[in-house]
Each structure stands twice: as structure tokens, then as C-alpha cells.
Amino acid sequence: MNPTPQAEDTRESRQMTASTANDPIDELPLPCIEMDAFGVVTRANRATMALHPPERGELVGKMVWDFMAADEKDPSFAAYCSTMEAGAEPEVVRRSLYDRSGHFRTYELYRKLIRDECGTAAGMRVVFVDVTERVKALDEAHRARLWLESILESLCEAVVVTDSVGFIRKANPAADELLRASPGELVGMLIEEGLPIPACAGGNRTEMQFTSWLEASSRGAATVLDRERKEIQVELSTSPIFDKETSSTTGVVYILRTL
């Protein structure tokens, strides 16, 4: 008895399912595609198809640059051709790709060449990792840091910042001017080297005071030495820096005002 059309469809469906189940690329949790030497998509796994916008039509058979941001298409295509010609394993790159979210999202592309039997580059396999949120967080942190640095550098009062060990991490232009230091000269020095304090409120030396400055804020008259070892009379305010997440002390802020 010949099999019915329904039985044929069921058999073909089972064969396709079995084939897919044995395909390690298709089972990857991350989007993965393969392209030929011209950048035409020849293979795409399930995770890729789950992200592919249906309104864009078929993915396989199209050039991958059809899904990139307009300003990235030409440079990316040129770089791909250059990689194919050179035959060297490509590095990780970052691209903006339009996906099913309806927006361009940022992906890191982990790439490896597909080679023919002669070892010549014949295409590329690419795994995509969505780093949109990570990139956004890093950009926001970068902007916040630049904003804080702009504020610090705009202050007319001398400000010096150390880490919890006592190394100077930041000195604003007013501090450089007060201490007759060149820009960046104080950074990396220990506080007792970059900001020597021979006499403070209680007559203690810098290295003896640092532990107490880590523990609590203070304010008082002090004598400091500039880079030429000349004494300057200042009002010195110190405040420990506390990490907002752990509440641990991460450094000390010093504000100096000439008397």
C-alpha cells in the first residue's frame, strides 16, 4: 500500500526535526549565521530566525549588510572583502543591527572563517551577542564621569583625591596651581609625597593623619609644602569617600583654601 500524502508530510517533518536536532549550530542559544565569500547568508540557526524581522522577508539568500545601519554598510562590506582576501582570522567587531524589536540594537560579532579543502577563505561563521544594555550603561557611566570631572576642574578651590591606600588619583587645576605642580604631576604619588603636611591641627605629620582621615571628616589650619618645598598656610578639609553599594571607604577628598 502506498503511503498517503499526510503520512509523507509526517515522515518529512520527522526527518527535518531529526536533522535539526543533530545540528549543533541550530541548537546554539545565540544567533549564528554562515555567509559565503560575498557576504550572502547561506545558513541561519533558530535563534537568528527568532530575532529576524518577518517584514524583512527571507534572511537566507540575502546579503547581511541589508540589515545593518546605513552608515555601517559600506565600511563593513569593505572590511569583509578585505578579510576574505587576507585570509586571516577576524577579530570581534561591534555592529548596529535591526532586529525583531523594531529597533537597531548593538551586537558584538564573534567571527571565524569557513575554509575550503585548500584552506582558502570561502565564507564566515558569525555568532551574535547582544550588548545593547551593556554599551548603554557604559556610555552613561562615561558621560557621568566626564560631567563630574568637568565640575571638579571648574572649582576655584584646590581639590586632591586619593584612594584608600593613599595614592593620589586626581588633582584639579586649582590644586596644581596652588602646589606649583605641572598638570598630572601629582597623580600616582602617595599623599605624603604629593601633599606634604609638616604641621596640621594637632601637629601630626601627613602619614600619621591619613588613617584618621579615612575614618572621619576633619577641618583645620595646616601647613603644606608645594613642589618647591615652600610652606603654604591653608585651611584643610578632608572627607572619606564611601562606596554607595558596599559602604566601604575607597579614598579621601582634600580641599585646600589659602589663609
Phi, psi and omega per residue, in radians:
M1 nan 2.296 3.119
N2 -1.316 2.489 3.130
P3 -1.167 2.556 3.110
T4 -1.275 2.813 3.089
P5 -1.007 -0.622 3.136
Q6 -1.129 -0.690 3.119
A7 -1.149 -0.665 3.104
E8 -1.097 -0.743 3.141
D9 -1.109 -0.716 -3.138
T10 -1.127 -0.730 3.140
R11 -1.113 -0.763 -3.138
E12 -1.133 -0.679 3.132
S13 -1.103 -0.726 3.129
R14 -1.135 -0.684 3.131
Q15 -1.123 -0.723 3.131
M16 -1.154 -0.705 3.126
T17 -1.112 -0.752 3.127
A18 -1.116 -0.715 3.132
S19 -1.104 -0.754 -3.138
T20 -1.135 -0.688 -3.103
A21 -1.131 -0.462 -3.121
N22 -1.602 0.024 -3.115
D23 -1.617 1.881 -3.089
P24 -1.107 -0.554 3.130
I25 -1.188 -0.716 -3.128
D26 -1.161 -0.438 -3.123
E27 -1.507 -0.108 3.127
L28 -1.079 2.424 3.105
P29 -1.307 -0.236 -3.138
L30 -1.820 2.599 3.078
P31 -1.024 2.394 -3.138
C32 -2.550 2.341 3.068
I33 -2.291 2.846 2.981
E34 -2.165 2.482 3.139
M35 -2.219 2.691 3.051
D36 -1.479 -3.014 -3.058
A37 -1.145 -0.293 -3.114
F38 -1.752 0.028 3.118
G39 1.544 0.226 3.104
V40 -1.498 2.289 -3.125
V41 -1.215 2.154 -3.140
T42 -1.888 -0.247 -3.063
R43 -2.786 2.443 3.110
A44 -2.536 2.319 -3.094
N45 -1.468 3.134 -3.083
R46 -1.057 -0.767 -3.109
A47 -1.074 -0.595 3.086
T48 -1.168 -0.828 -3.094
M49 -1.141 -0.494 3.108
A50 -1.195 -0.419 3.124
L51 -1.699 -0.290 -3.054
H52 -1.236 2.206 3.140
P53 -1.144 2.135 -3.097
P54 -1.068 -0.510 -3.128
E55 -1.209 -0.227 3.105
R56 -1.463 -0.041 3.127
G57 1.350 -2.761 -3.095
E58 -1.145 2.491 3.065
L59 -1.601 -0.861 3.137
V60 -1.138 2.280 -3.123
G61 1.771 -0.157 3.117
K62 -1.845 2.787 3.065
M63 -1.377 2.414 -3.048
V64 -1.097 -0.445 -3.102
W65 -1.228 -0.218 3.071
D66 -1.125 -0.289 -3.060
F67 -1.926 0.168 -3.129
M68 -1.714 2.810 3.028
A69 -1.060 2.509 -3.016
A70 -0.963 -0.704 -3.073
D71 -1.309 -0.138 3.136
E72 -1.793 -0.232 -3.017
K73 -1.061 -1.010 -3.054
D74 -1.112 -0.839 3.107
P75 -1.068 -0.671 -3.127
S76 -1.182 -0.724 3.120
F77 -1.114 -0.749 3.129
A78 -1.099 -0.714 3.133
A79 -1.150 -0.646 3.127
Y80 -1.133 -0.816 3.131
C81 -1.062 -0.695 3.127
S82 -1.129 -0.684 3.123
T83 -1.147 -0.760 3.118
M84 -1.047 -0.722 -3.103
E85 -1.229 -0.719 -3.102
A86 -1.272 -0.650 3.117
G87 1.373 0.174 3.105
A88 -1.565 2.588 -3.132
E89 -1.095 2.267 -3.062
P90 -1.369 2.738 3.099
E91 -1.528 2.967 3.067
V92 -1.223 2.365 3.098
V93 -2.211 2.893 3.135
R94 -2.085 2.294 -3.100
R95 -2.383 2.677 3.020
S96 -1.685 2.097 -3.071
L97 -2.174 2.463 3.109
Y98 -1.495 2.139 -3.115
D99 -2.185 -2.926 -3.028
R100 -1.163 -0.245 3.094
S101 -1.163 -0.267 -3.100
G102 1.520 0.164 -3.130
H103 -2.373 2.865 2.978
F104 -1.414 2.251 3.098
R105 -2.112 2.756 -3.070
T106 -1.617 2.209 3.129
Y107 -2.178 2.499 2.919
E108 -1.639 2.313 -3.075
L109 -1.863 2.006 3.081
Y110 -1.688 2.006 -2.913
R111 -2.062 2.563 3.060
K112 -2.535 2.386 -3.117
L113 -1.248 2.507 2.960
I114 -1.726 2.187 -3.058
R115 -1.989 2.603 3.087
D116 -1.446 -3.051 -3.064
E117 -1.123 -0.298 3.109
C118 -1.649 -0.014 -3.136
G119 1.506 0.088 3.135
T120 -1.416 2.472 3.124
A121 -1.090 2.117 -3.104
A122 -2.075 -0.020 -3.119
G123 2.941 -2.908 -3.088
M124 -2.609 2.468 2.999
R125 -1.850 2.305 -3.044
V126 -2.252 2.270 3.015
V127 -1.901 2.320 -3.056
F128 -1.853 2.300 3.082
V129 -2.127 2.087 -3.133
D130 -1.280 2.021 -3.132
V131 -2.079 0.375 -3.066
T132 -0.971 -0.890 -3.078
E133 -1.180 -0.651 3.134
R134 -1.140 -0.762 3.130
V135 -1.119 -0.710 3.120
K136 -1.077 -0.783 3.141
A137 -1.104 -0.725 3.130
L138 -1.150 -0.695 3.110
D139 -1.112 -0.741 3.128
E140 -1.137 -0.716 3.109
A141 -1.122 -0.682 3.124
H142 -1.122 -0.772 3.132
R143 -1.129 -0.698 3.120
A144 -1.112 -0.702 3.133
R145 -1.134 -0.753 3.126
L146 -1.115 -0.649 3.125
W147 -1.120 -0.792 3.138
L148 -1.152 -0.676 3.113
E149 -1.134 -0.653 3.115
S150 -1.124 -0.705 3.105
I151 -1.105 -0.829 -3.107
L152 -1.060 -0.744 -3.100
E153 -1.281 -0.331 3.140
S154 -1.485 -0.249 -3.108
L155 -1.172 2.432 3.113
C156 -1.463 -0.199 3.100
E157 -1.610 2.581 -3.128
A158 -1.296 2.229 -3.132
V159 -2.247 2.282 3.075
V160 -2.198 2.376 -3.120
V161 -2.163 2.296 3.094
T162 -2.047 2.886 2.976
D163 -1.506 -3.036 -3.061
S164 -1.266 -0.226 3.127
V165 -1.600 -0.395 3.138
G166 2.001 0.085 3.085
F167 -1.439 2.375 3.130
I168 -1.268 2.186 3.135
R169 -1.841 -0.381 -3.127
K170 -2.739 2.433 3.005
A171 -2.454 2.168 -3.081
N172 -1.372 2.952 -3.101
P173 -0.983 -0.606 3.124
A174 -1.125 -0.621 3.099
A175 -1.202 -0.736 3.107
D176 -1.042 -0.739 -3.128
E177 -1.170 -0.776 -3.122
L178 -1.088 -0.725 -3.054
L179 -1.629 0.096 3.138
R180 0.951 0.806 3.108
A181 -1.905 2.570 3.059
S182 -1.309 2.723 -3.110
P183 -0.957 2.206 3.124
G184 1.452 -0.100 -3.071
E185 -1.125 -0.639 -3.061
L186 -1.349 -0.420 -3.065
V187 -1.112 2.250 -3.140
G188 1.706 -0.250 3.104
M189 -1.417 2.664 2.940
L190 -1.205 2.634 -3.068
I191 -1.022 -0.646 -3.128
E192 -1.242 -0.335 3.086
E193 -1.552 -0.784 -3.098
G194 -1.412 -0.506 -3.136
L195 -2.371 1.242 -3.136
P196 -1.128 2.332 3.128
I197 -2.194 1.548 -3.111
P198 -1.127 -0.494 -3.137
A199 -2.521 2.286 3.084
C200 -2.139 -2.871 -3.068
A201 -0.921 -0.754 -3.125
G202 -1.741 0.136 3.138
G203 1.409 0.203 -3.121
N204 -1.451 2.674 3.126
R205 -1.432 2.884 -3.040
T206 -0.962 -0.882 -3.060
E207 -1.126 -0.429 3.117
M208 -1.407 -0.439 -3.104
Q209 -1.477 -0.431 -2.941
F210 -1.029 -0.717 3.136
T211 -1.040 -0.744 3.140
S212 -1.214 -0.571 3.098
W213 -1.171 -0.496 3.079
L214 -1.233 -0.404 -3.025
E215 -1.635 -0.567 -3.065
A216 -2.747 2.778 3.095
S217 -1.256 2.715 3.119
S218 -2.630 2.800 3.079
R219 -2.682 2.399 3.112
G220 3.088 3.028 3.105
A221 -1.315 2.538 -3.134
A222 -2.641 2.727 3.003
T223 -1.880 2.174 3.122
V224 -2.096 2.759 3.103
L225 -1.888 2.324 3.063
D226 -1.444 -3.048 -3.073
R227 -1.177 -0.309 3.083
E228 -1.665 0.164 3.111
R229 1.149 0.471 3.060
K230 -1.641 2.486 -3.092
E231 -1.385 2.453 3.074
I232 -2.260 2.288 3.092
Q233 -1.572 2.153 -3.074
V234 -2.390 2.787 2.856
E235 -1.618 2.154 -3.051
L236 -1.942 2.129 3.044
S237 -1.978 2.352 3.104
T238 -2.238 2.559 3.089
S239 -2.513 2.296 3.061
P240 -1.221 2.589 3.098
I241 -1.737 2.184 -3.125
F242 -1.898 2.332 3.051
D243 -1.205 2.241 -3.058
K244 -1.173 -0.486 -3.089
E245 -1.523 -0.721 -3.050
T246 -1.832 -0.235 -3.083
S247 1.152 0.163 3.105
S248 -1.383 2.698 3.137
T249 -1.423 2.186 -3.076
T250 -1.954 -0.046 3.133
G251 2.896 -2.922 -3.116
V252 -2.425 2.466 3.030
V253 -1.857 2.305 3.117
Y254 -2.027 2.288 3.046
I255 -2.097 2.206 -3.088
L256 -2.049 2.288 3.075
R257 -2.201 2.224 -3.129
T258 -1.205 2.518 3.132
L259 -1.676 nan nan
